[in-house]
Amino acid sequence: NLAYAKMKLQEQQQQNQDQNQDQQNQDQNQEQQDQEQNQDQQDQEQNQDQQDQDQNQDQQDQEQNQDQQDQQVKPQEISKEDAERMLNAIQQQEKDVKEKVDKKKAAAAKVKTEKDW
């Protein structure tokens, strides 16, 4: 009977150890799963943050491109007064050049050869 009781006690202790080991394994597995979930959640948050940053950068780039296009279009537009002033300046320059050419022609025409009688 004593041997039987010792054997039963050993079996019970072995079962308790197995249960404790199983519980520890389950706890470790649960902890590992929790860590993986946390890591996955952090990865998702980082991906979302990166996407938000990319989206913001794209939007800033588009706004900058739009501003550059607007600036390129504006210098081509001139007011009516500016156009008239430019036209008058060009006409005045043309008139001055024409007078200068006429004076040279007139000076060349005045030079006559001396008569050799």
Backbone bond lengths (Angstrom), bond angles and torsions (degrees), N, CA, C in turn:
res aa  C-N    CA-C-N  psi(-1)  N-CA   C-N-CA  omega(-1)  CA-C   N-CA-C  phi
1 N - - - 1.458 - - 1.516 111.76 -
2 L 1.331 115.20 -38.52 1.457 119.38 -179.72 1.524 110.53 -64.40
3 A 1.312 116.00 -42.82 1.461 120.69 179.67 1.530 109.50 -64.40
4 Y 1.320 116.39 -39.97 1.459 120.67 178.76 1.533 110.43 -63.75
5 A 1.315 117.06 -41.32 1.460 121.93 -179.27 1.526 109.31 -66.17
6 K 1.368 117.20 -41.42 1.460 120.57 178.54 1.521 110.55 -64.07
7 M 1.325 115.90 -40.36 1.453 120.41 179.59 1.526 110.17 -64.62
8 K 1.310 117.31 -43.99 1.463 121.69 178.40 1.533 110.31 -63.55
9 L 1.326 116.83 -38.95 1.460 121.48 179.15 1.527 110.03 -65.19
10 Q 1.321 116.78 -41.86 1.460 121.28 177.98 1.532 110.45 -63.68
11 E 1.331 115.67 -43.27 1.467 119.43 178.52 1.520 110.60 -61.44
12 Q 1.334 115.05 -42.17 1.459 119.42 -179.13 1.539 110.05 -65.77
13 Q 1.336 116.90 -40.99 1.464 120.36 178.45 1.535 110.10 -65.41
14 Q 1.326 115.99 -39.57 1.470 120.56 178.31 1.520 109.87 -63.63
15 Q 1.333 116.79 -42.56 1.463 120.58 178.44 1.531 110.30 -63.18
16 N 1.354 115.72 -42.08 1.464 119.24 178.38 1.533 111.03 -61.99
17 Q 1.352 115.59 -41.98 1.458 119.69 178.20 1.532 110.46 -63.81
18 D 1.343 115.92 -43.32 1.467 119.86 178.42 1.524 110.66 -61.42
19 Q 1.351 115.53 -42.61 1.464 119.14 179.78 1.530 110.48 -64.94
20 N 1.336 115.70 -42.20 1.467 119.32 177.76 1.529 111.01 -62.21
21 Q 1.346 115.73 -41.90 1.468 120.78 178.99 1.528 109.86 -64.41
22 D 1.333 116.08 -44.32 1.463 120.17 177.96 1.531 110.76 -60.54
23 Q 1.338 115.71 -42.77 1.465 120.41 -179.91 1.527 110.15 -63.51
24 Q 1.328 116.48 -42.04 1.464 120.29 178.40 1.528 110.70 -63.59
25 N 1.341 115.78 -43.55 1.463 120.01 178.54 1.530 110.88 -61.21
26 Q 1.333 115.16 -42.98 1.459 119.16 179.03 1.532 110.39 -63.90
27 D 1.329 116.16 -42.22 1.458 120.22 178.71 1.532 110.67 -61.91
28 Q 1.334 116.42 -43.17 1.462 120.40 178.71 1.531 111.03 -64.31
29 N 1.347 115.13 -43.26 1.470 118.73 178.30 1.527 111.07 -61.49
30 Q 1.342 115.17 -43.11 1.461 119.45 179.88 1.531 110.43 -63.74
31 E 1.313 115.71 -42.47 1.470 120.25 179.23 1.529 110.64 -63.35
32 Q 1.333 115.77 -41.84 1.459 120.33 178.79 1.535 110.48 -64.05
33 Q 1.322 116.63 -42.87 1.460 120.39 177.85 1.523 111.12 -62.10
34 D 1.343 115.83 -41.31 1.462 120.14 177.99 1.528 110.58 -61.98
35 Q 1.328 116.25 -42.65 1.463 120.30 179.10 1.532 110.90 -63.60
36 E 1.337 115.71 -42.14 1.468 119.72 178.67 1.522 110.95 -63.51
37 Q 1.348 116.10 -41.64 1.461 119.29 178.07 1.524 110.60 -63.26
38 N 1.334 116.31 -43.40 1.463 119.97 178.04 1.530 110.71 -61.36
39 Q 1.328 115.88 -42.56 1.467 119.91 179.10 1.525 110.60 -63.70
40 D 1.337 115.93 -43.66 1.466 120.09 178.00 1.529 110.56 -60.56
41 Q 1.327 115.33 -43.08 1.464 119.51 -179.62 1.530 110.16 -65.01
42 Q 1.321 117.53 -41.33 1.465 120.45 177.71 1.522 110.66 -63.81
43 D 1.337 116.17 -42.06 1.464 120.09 177.91 1.520 110.88 -60.83
44 Q 1.331 116.70 -43.14 1.459 120.67 179.10 1.524 110.94 -63.44
45 E 1.337 116.03 -41.32 1.460 119.62 178.68 1.522 110.62 -64.52
46 Q 1.323 116.48 -41.55 1.463 120.00 178.46 1.528 110.45 -64.15
47 N 1.332 116.07 -43.10 1.461 119.55 178.01 1.525 110.68 -61.35
48 Q 1.332 116.26 -42.25 1.465 120.60 179.41 1.523 109.98 -64.30
49 D 1.346 116.16 -43.43 1.466 119.93 177.76 1.522 110.61 -60.91
50 Q 1.337 117.05 -43.09 1.460 121.50 179.99 1.529 110.04 -63.52
51 Q 1.320 116.40 -42.09 1.464 119.93 178.70 1.519 110.57 -63.85
52 D 1.335 116.60 -41.60 1.463 120.36 178.01 1.523 110.64 -62.28
53 Q 1.336 116.31 -43.43 1.459 120.12 178.94 1.526 110.73 -63.65
54 D 1.337 116.45 -43.85 1.464 120.59 178.25 1.522 110.57 -60.72
55 Q 1.331 115.93 -42.27 1.457 120.74 -179.63 1.524 110.23 -64.34
56 N 1.343 116.28 -44.19 1.458 120.03 178.13 1.522 110.91 -62.85
57 Q 1.340 117.04 -40.99 1.455 120.98 179.41 1.527 110.27 -64.49
58 D 1.336 116.43 -42.64 1.465 120.35 178.02 1.520 110.52 -60.87
59 Q 1.322 116.10 -42.78 1.464 120.42 -179.31 1.538 109.89 -65.12
60 Q 1.333 117.30 -41.69 1.463 120.22 178.14 1.526 110.58 -64.30
61 D 1.328 116.75 -41.22 1.462 120.70 178.31 1.522 110.52 -61.54
62 Q 1.333 117.03 -43.84 1.461 120.83 179.41 1.517 110.81 -62.83
63 E 1.338 116.90 -42.60 1.461 120.02 179.08 1.521 110.27 -64.48
64 Q 1.325 116.55 -40.44 1.459 120.77 179.90 1.528 110.43 -65.24
65 N 1.336 117.02 -42.86 1.453 121.05 177.41 1.523 110.69 -62.37
66 Q 1.331 116.68 -41.13 1.461 120.74 179.13 1.527 109.94 -63.67
67 D 1.337 116.43 -42.37 1.469 120.16 178.11 1.522 110.77 -61.94
68 Q 1.329 117.28 -42.71 1.460 120.93 179.43 1.523 110.50 -63.74
69 Q 1.325 117.06 -41.44 1.457 119.97 178.96 1.522 110.58 -64.72
70 D 1.335 116.37 -39.91 1.463 119.97 178.13 1.520 110.42 -62.95
71 Q 1.338 116.50 -41.35 1.455 120.27 -179.73 1.521 111.06 -67.08
72 Q 1.315 117.92 -34.45 1.458 120.73 179.33 1.520 110.98 -70.71
73 V 1.311 117.49 -31.93 1.459 120.97 -178.48 1.527 109.94 -76.00
74 K 1.313 118.82 -39.51 1.456 122.40 -174.12 1.528 113.51 -62.25
75 P 1.346 120.58 -43.21 1.464 118.42 -178.74 1.531 113.46 -62.41
76 Q 1.300 118.90 -22.24 1.453 121.69 -179.66 1.520 111.94 -76.93
77 E 1.308 117.35 -17.67 1.447 121.28 -179.52 1.527 108.70 -92.27
78 I 1.370 116.61 124.34 1.459 119.86 176.25 1.515 108.34 -123.91
79 S 1.313 114.25 155.03 1.464 117.77 -177.78 1.523 109.95 -76.82
80 K 1.305 115.29 165.01 1.462 121.16 -179.26 1.524 110.15 -63.93
81 E 1.339 116.56 -40.08 1.459 120.97 -179.46 1.526 110.97 -63.40
82 D 1.338 115.87 -42.36 1.465 119.42 178.78 1.525 110.84 -63.12
83 A 1.306 116.44 -40.93 1.465 120.66 179.80 1.530 110.12 -63.31
84 E 1.327 116.71 -42.64 1.473 120.34 179.82 1.522 110.62 -65.53
85 R 1.329 117.74 -41.01 1.466 120.64 178.55 1.528 110.78 -62.78
86 M 1.341 115.51 -42.82 1.467 118.76 179.08 1.526 110.62 -63.59
87 L 1.313 116.89 -41.84 1.463 121.38 -179.98 1.527 110.29 -63.29
88 N 1.338 116.84 -44.90 1.467 120.42 178.97 1.524 111.21 -62.36
89 A 1.328 117.41 -40.16 1.463 121.24 179.28 1.530 110.44 -63.31
90 I 1.329 116.38 -43.40 1.470 120.17 179.44 1.527 110.27 -64.41
91 Q 1.339 116.94 -42.32 1.465 120.57 179.03 1.532 110.83 -63.46
92 Q 1.317 117.38 -40.38 1.464 121.55 178.49 1.522 110.41 -63.23
93 Q 1.347 116.81 -43.66 1.467 120.28 178.16 1.526 110.24 -61.73
94 E 1.320 116.41 -42.66 1.470 120.76 179.97 1.529 110.33 -62.45
95 K 1.325 116.05 -41.38 1.464 121.28 179.33 1.526 110.89 -63.92
96 D 1.343 116.24 -42.57 1.467 120.79 178.94 1.522 111.18 -62.83
97 V 1.320 116.53 -43.26 1.467 120.54 179.74 1.524 110.12 -63.94
98 K 1.318 116.85 -40.92 1.469 120.63 -179.48 1.533 110.53 -64.46
99 E 1.323 117.19 -42.05 1.471 120.45 178.34 1.520 110.47 -63.28
100 K 1.317 117.01 -40.93 1.462 121.86 179.76 1.527 110.29 -62.15
101 V 1.335 116.41 -44.38 1.468 120.87 179.44 1.528 109.52 -64.48
102 D 1.345 117.68 -41.78 1.475 121.12 179.61 1.528 110.70 -62.94
103 K 1.329 117.45 -39.27 1.466 120.41 178.57 1.515 111.14 -63.85
104 K 1.330 117.03 -40.96 1.464 119.87 178.46 1.521 110.83 -64.02
105 K 1.337 116.45 -40.02 1.477 120.30 179.13 1.526 109.57 -65.12
106 A 1.317 115.43 -42.20 1.466 119.52 -179.12 1.525 110.17 -65.25
107 A 1.316 118.03 -40.44 1.471 121.16 179.28 1.519 109.86 -65.31
108 A 1.299 117.27 -37.43 1.461 120.53 179.34 1.521 110.24 -69.84
109 A 1.315 118.43 -33.59 1.462 122.04 -178.41 1.531 110.52 -74.20
110 K 1.317 119.60 -29.65 1.457 123.07 -178.39 1.514 111.94 -70.53
111 V 1.300 116.22 -27.88 1.462 118.72 -179.70 1.513 107.31 -73.96
112 K 1.310 114.81 106.78 1.465 119.18 178.95 1.515 107.99 -107.89
113 T 1.229 112.34 153.56 1.466 116.14 176.81 1.518 107.73 -75.98
114 E 1.283 115.87 143.15 1.451 120.21 179.59 1.524 109.15 -72.32
115 K 1.281 112.58 145.23 1.463 116.78 -179.61 1.504 108.96 -79.23
116 D 1.261 113.14 132.95 1.445 119.12 -179.67 1.508 107.90 -110.51
117 W 1.310 120.04 86.32 1.460 124.07 -175.33 1.451 110.73 -91.57
